[in-house]
Amino acid sequence: MIVYNVTSKIDWSIHDAWVKWMKEEHMPEVLATECFQQCQLLRILETDDTEGPTYAAQYITQTKAQQEHYVEIYAAGLRKKATEKWGSSMISFRSVMQVIN
């Protein structure tokens, strides 16, 4: 299993609206690509939240090829929408992980 992880630092000024947007719009859009079978949003604890909280959005798929297909076809457009909506009030970085059982 592959986990595509997007870690985002969110400014307090957009926090509530951003969480709502993630749960109701963005994450469903990512799942609609059919590249991932499930997702979850996690708040990272034990970090400095002075400037805002940090979240990890995790998208789970069976193969690296499915994750790569998402990046090649869909990621740029969805990132652009997020940047246009939130600007510099959100910064993100991505990592790809493999589940080891």
Buried (B, 14 or more C-beta within 10 A) or exposed (E): EBBBBBBBBBBEEBBEEBBEBBEEEBBEEBBEBEBBEEBEBEEEEEEEBEEBBBBBBBBBBEEEEBBBBBEEEBBEEBEEEBEEBBEEBBEBEEEEEEEEE
